[in-house]
């Protein structure tokens, strides 16, 4: 369902800095046929697995609660990375340090094509189709629950202080803004990281 049907990217030609692609038969070429050389890739936006897990801990009044979310088997176009590696927008948008690895006669073995590669923007391929699997610490709370003996004669029956963290860490190979966004739309606003503190009073 929704499987990608694309040309297969095969790297950079060390002889001239042009992009290389595979034909439908697996031969390497700089000039693939967009009509006959595309193949089904067995990849799509639909996760093979997704879920969450967590754990709670209490010890002498201290407590910790966590929730982790994970997604496995997702492939998306990293259009943000494509823009960061696009030399045509230098000075207009942010650029990646990857461009320092650009092909030159003195640097022939690289993954960044020549600035003047004739086929750099000619074909839609899987060059920027990337694995978007991730493991994210969705929520964590740490705090302290004061024992009742500390609250005698205060009129307070319960006192808890705590700190919360949402989306604190994400482990992923994805280089764009947010691995979680289930879309191929470029420049989606990333899931924010939120830190907060609070307390609970009982009377």
NUFI-232877 format. One record per residue (C-alpha): x, y, z; residue in one letter. Coordinates in pm, 1 decimal. Example, Ala and Ser with C-alpha at 12.3 -4.5 7.8 and 13.67 -1.06 7.14 Angstrom:
% NUFI-232877
pt x=1230.0; y=-450.0; z=780.0; rest=A
pt x=1367.0; y=-106.0; z=714.0; rest=S
% end
This chain:
% NUFI-232877
pt x=0.0; y=0.0; z=0.0; rest=X
pt x=140.7; y=340.8; z=-105.5; rest=X
pt x=471.3; y=178.7; z=-202.0; rest=X
pt x=728.6; y=407.9; z=-364.4; rest=X
pt x=784.0; y=361.5; z=-739.4; rest=X
pt x=1108.6; y=543.4; z=-817.3; rest=X
pt x=1443.8; y=549.1; z=-984.7; rest=X
pt x=1721.3; y=404.4; z=-768.9; rest=X
pt x=2008.1; y=636.3; z=-682.9; rest=X
pt x=2352.0; y=472.9; z=-708.7; rest=X
pt x=2592.8; y=741.9; z=-589.0; rest=X
pt x=2827.2; y=991.9; z=-751.7; rest=X
pt x=3039.9; y=918.1; z=-1056.4; rest=X
pt x=3399.9; y=967.2; z=-937.2; rest=X
pt x=3506.2; y=1046.8; z=-1293.1; rest=X
pt x=3292.2; y=1357.1; z=-1344.4; rest=X
pt x=3076.4; y=1425.9; z=-1034.8; rest=X
pt x=2744.6; y=1344.6; z=-1202.3; rest=X
pt x=2477.4; y=1141.8; z=-1025.2; rest=X
pt x=2449.6; y=772.3; z=-1098.5; rest=X
pt x=2127.7; y=570.3; z=-1114.2; rest=X
pt x=2024.8; y=212.1; z=-1178.1; rest=X
pt x=1818.2; y=104.0; z=-1473.0; rest=X
pt x=1531.5; y=-137.5; z=-1417.7; rest=X
pt x=1777.6; y=-418.0; z=-1505.3; rest=X
pt x=2033.6; y=-297.5; z=-1250.0; rest=X
pt x=2282.1; y=-135.4; z=-1488.6; rest=X
pt x=2446.4; y=192.4; z=-1382.6; rest=X
pt x=2367.2; y=502.4; z=-1586.2; rest=X
pt x=2374.0; y=881.2; z=-1568.5; rest=X
pt x=2067.2; y=911.7; z=-1790.6; rest=X
pt x=1791.3; y=679.4; z=-1668.5; rest=X
pt x=1453.0; y=667.8; z=-1835.7; rest=X
pt x=1195.8; y=798.4; z=-1588.4; rest=X
pt x=925.9; y=592.6; z=-1759.8; rest=X
pt x=1093.3; y=252.5; z=-1787.8; rest=X
pt x=1361.5; y=244.6; z=-1516.5; rest=X
pt x=1148.8; y=310.1; z=-1209.7; rest=X
pt x=1090.0; y=10.2; z=-983.2; rest=X
pt x=884.5; y=-75.1; z=-676.3; rest=X
pt x=1105.8; y=-27.1; z=-371.1; rest=X
pt x=915.4; y=-217.5; z=-102.1; rest=X
pt x=909.9; y=97.5; z=113.3; rest=X
pt x=632.5; y=332.6; z=221.5; rest=X
pt x=514.5; y=576.7; z=488.9; rest=X
pt x=322.5; y=312.9; z=683.7; rest=X
pt x=509.0; y=180.5; z=990.2; rest=X
pt x=571.6; y=-191.8; z=1020.5; rest=X
pt x=562.3; y=-151.9; z=1398.7; rest=X
pt x=470.5; y=127.8; z=1633.1; rest=X
pt x=396.4; y=141.9; z=2001.9; rest=X
pt x=508.6; y=262.0; z=2338.1; rest=X
pt x=644.4; y=137.0; z=2667.7; rest=X
pt x=748.5; y=287.4; z=2996.9; rest=X
pt x=823.8; y=223.1; z=3359.1; rest=X
pt x=744.9; y=369.3; z=3699.4; rest=X
pt x=971.5; y=378.1; z=4002.3; rest=X
pt x=915.7; y=485.0; z=4362.9; rest=X
pt x=1182.5; y=491.2; z=4631.9; rest=X
pt x=1162.1; y=662.9; z=4968.1; rest=X
pt x=932.3; y=932.7; z=4839.8; rest=X
pt x=1114.8; y=990.2; z=4511.2; rest=X
pt x=928.9; y=884.7; z=4197.5; rest=X
pt x=1001.3; y=855.8; z=3827.1; rest=X
pt x=754.4; y=792.5; z=3544.9; rest=X
pt x=851.7; y=753.2; z=3178.4; rest=X
pt x=686.2; y=681.2; z=2845.8; rest=X
pt x=877.7; y=594.7; z=2528.8; rest=X
pt x=725.0; y=587.4; z=2179.3; rest=X
pt x=877.1; y=400.3; z=1886.3; rest=X
pt x=816.4; y=358.7; z=1513.2; rest=X
pt x=988.5; y=97.9; z=1295.1; rest=X
pt x=969.1; y=48.4; z=919.0; rest=X
pt x=894.6; y=401.1; z=795.4; rest=X
pt x=1060.0; y=560.2; z=491.4; rest=X
pt x=1008.2; y=927.8; z=403.3; rest=X
pt x=1155.2; y=1186.7; z=171.6; rest=X
pt x=1386.8; y=1416.2; z=365.4; rest=X
pt x=1315.2; y=1732.2; z=168.0; rest=X
pt x=1476.8; y=1942.0; z=440.5; rest=X
pt x=1806.2; y=1757.9; z=390.0; rest=X
pt x=1764.6; y=1793.1; z=12.7; rest=X
pt x=1736.7; y=2170.6; z=54.9; rest=X
pt x=2033.1; y=2184.8; z=293.7; rest=X
pt x=2246.0; y=2003.7; z=32.5; rest=X
pt x=2123.6; y=2214.5; z=-258.9; rest=X
pt x=2400.9; y=2454.0; z=-370.9; rest=X
pt x=2149.1; y=2659.3; z=-571.2; rest=X
pt x=2003.0; y=2807.2; z=-250.8; rest=X
pt x=2327.7; y=2903.0; z=-76.3; rest=X
pt x=2274.8; y=3249.3; z=68.7; rest=X
pt x=1897.7; y=3206.8; z=61.5; rest=X
pt x=1850.2; y=2921.7; z=310.2; rest=X
pt x=2061.6; y=2738.3; z=563.3; rest=X
pt x=2310.3; y=2498.3; z=406.9; rest=X
pt x=2463.9; y=2178.1; z=536.4; rest=X
pt x=2833.5; y=2125.4; z=601.4; rest=X
pt x=2785.0; y=1823.0; z=373.1; rest=X
pt x=2852.5; y=2063.8; z=84.9; rest=X
pt x=3214.4; y=2078.0; z=199.3; rest=X
pt x=3240.4; y=1720.7; z=63.2; rest=X
pt x=3129.9; y=1825.6; z=-287.4; rest=X
pt x=3285.6; y=1643.4; z=-581.5; rest=X
pt x=3593.0; y=1803.5; z=-732.2; rest=X
pt x=3874.2; y=1651.1; z=-940.5; rest=X
pt x=4076.6; y=1653.0; z=-618.5; rest=X
pt x=3791.5; y=1491.6; z=-420.1; rest=X
pt x=3644.9; y=1229.9; z=-655.5; rest=X
pt x=3519.8; y=976.6; z=-398.8; rest=X
pt x=3226.7; y=1148.4; z=-229.7; rest=X
pt x=2850.0; y=1132.9; z=-187.8; rest=X
pt x=2788.5; y=1498.3; z=-283.1; rest=X
pt x=2771.8; y=1558.0; z=-660.0; rest=X
pt x=2952.6; y=1833.1; z=-846.5; rest=X
pt x=2797.5; y=2178.9; z=-828.5; rest=X
pt x=2751.4; y=2168.7; z=-1205.1; rest=X
pt x=2643.1; y=1805.0; z=-1242.0; rest=X
pt x=2408.4; y=1807.4; z=-1542.6; rest=X
pt x=2163.6; y=1560.9; z=-1383.5; rest=X
pt x=2161.6; y=1695.5; z=-1027.5; rest=X
pt x=1795.8; y=1797.3; z=-1041.8; rest=X
pt x=1682.2; y=1605.4; z=-1347.5; rest=X
pt x=1520.7; y=1296.2; z=-1197.7; rest=X
pt x=1296.0; y=1201.1; z=-908.9; rest=X
pt x=1473.2; y=916.7; z=-732.6; rest=X
pt x=1518.4; y=759.8; z=-391.5; rest=X
pt x=1828.8; y=971.0; z=-321.4; rest=X
pt x=1660.0; y=1151.5; z=-30.7; rest=X
pt x=1424.1; y=869.9; z=65.3; rest=X
pt x=1542.7; y=795.5; z=417.3; rest=X
pt x=1465.5; y=565.0; z=705.2; rest=X
pt x=1253.9; y=753.7; z=958.8; rest=X
pt x=1246.2; y=498.8; z=1242.2; rest=X
pt x=1280.1; y=652.0; z=1584.9; rest=X
pt x=1264.7; y=595.7; z=1958.4; rest=X
pt x=1150.0; y=899.3; z=2154.9; rest=X
pt x=1129.5; y=971.2; z=2525.1; rest=X
pt x=779.5; y=1110.1; z=2497.8; rest=X
pt x=725.1; y=1190.7; z=2864.2; rest=X
pt x=923.4; y=1178.8; z=3186.6; rest=X
pt x=829.1; y=1296.7; z=3532.5; rest=X
pt x=1056.8; y=1301.7; z=3834.2; rest=X
pt x=964.5; y=1430.9; z=4175.4; rest=X
pt x=936.1; y=1388.5; z=4547.1; rest=X
pt x=634.2; y=1303.6; z=4760.7; rest=X
pt x=682.4; y=1446.7; z=5110.3; rest=X
pt x=608.2; y=1199.6; z=5391.5; rest=X
pt x=308.9; y=1282.2; z=5608.5; rest=X
pt x=531.1; y=1329.0; z=5914.6; rest=X
pt x=678.8; y=1641.1; z=5751.8; rest=X
pt x=330.4; y=1787.9; z=5709.3; rest=X
pt x=196.7; y=1756.3; z=6063.2; rest=X
pt x=30.8; y=2069.2; z=6199.7; rest=X
pt x=56.9; y=2244.5; z=5862.4; rest=X
pt x=-300.1; y=2190.1; z=5746.9; rest=X
pt x=-163.5; y=2014.9; z=5436.6; rest=X
pt x=-236.4; y=1646.6; z=5388.7; rest=X
pt x=-23.3; y=1597.2; z=5078.4; rest=X
pt x=266.7; y=1775.5; z=4909.2; rest=X
pt x=436.5; y=1665.6; z=4588.2; rest=X
pt x=686.5; y=1854.5; z=4377.6; rest=X
pt x=781.5; y=1738.4; z=4029.8; rest=X
pt x=938.2; y=1823.5; z=3697.5; rest=X
pt x=802.8; y=1712.7; z=3360.5; rest=X
pt x=980.7; y=1672.2; z=3028.0; rest=X
pt x=803.0; y=1605.9; z=2698.4; rest=X
pt x=988.2; y=1489.0; z=2385.6; rest=X
pt x=1317.3; y=1521.3; z=2569.3; rest=X
pt x=1528.5; y=1283.1; z=2357.7; rest=X
pt x=1485.0; y=1119.8; z=2017.5; rest=X
pt x=1711.6; y=847.4; z=1882.7; rest=X
pt x=1696.7; y=822.4; z=1502.7; rest=X
pt x=1900.9; y=822.9; z=1182.2; rest=X
pt x=1665.5; y=1086.6; z=1039.5; rest=X
pt x=1848.4; y=1413.6; z=969.6; rest=X
pt x=1549.5; y=1637.3; z=898.6; rest=X
pt x=1359.8; y=1841.1; z=1155.8; rest=X
pt x=1134.0; y=1570.2; z=1297.5; rest=X
pt x=1130.8; y=1195.1; z=1239.0; rest=X
pt x=779.7; y=1171.6; z=1384.2; rest=X
pt x=593.4; y=1370.0; z=1116.3; rest=X
pt x=410.6; y=1104.9; z=913.9; rest=X
pt x=419.2; y=1302.1; z=591.1; rest=X
pt x=637.5; y=1373.9; z=291.8; rest=X
pt x=551.3; y=1742.6; z=314.8; rest=X
pt x=860.7; y=1955.6; z=358.4; rest=X
pt x=924.4; y=2186.0; z=652.1; rest=X
pt x=659.3; y=2066.9; z=892.7; rest=X
pt x=687.0; y=2231.8; z=1232.6; rest=X
pt x=873.7; y=1985.7; z=1457.2; rest=X
pt x=729.0; y=1839.0; z=1774.2; rest=X
pt x=836.9; y=2079.2; z=2051.0; rest=X
pt x=1040.8; y=1988.4; z=2354.8; rest=X
pt x=860.9; y=2108.0; z=2667.2; rest=X
pt x=997.2; y=2135.6; z=3022.0; rest=X
pt x=778.7; y=2224.2; z=3318.9; rest=X
pt x=777.7; y=2213.0; z=3697.1; rest=X
pt x=487.5; y=2193.2; z=3937.4; rest=X
pt x=355.0; y=2091.8; z=4274.7; rest=X
pt x=45.9; y=1931.8; z=4420.0; rest=X
pt x=-116.8; y=2027.9; z=4748.3; rest=X
pt x=-379.5; y=1829.4; z=4934.7; rest=X
pt x=-585.4; y=1964.8; z=5224.8; rest=X
% end
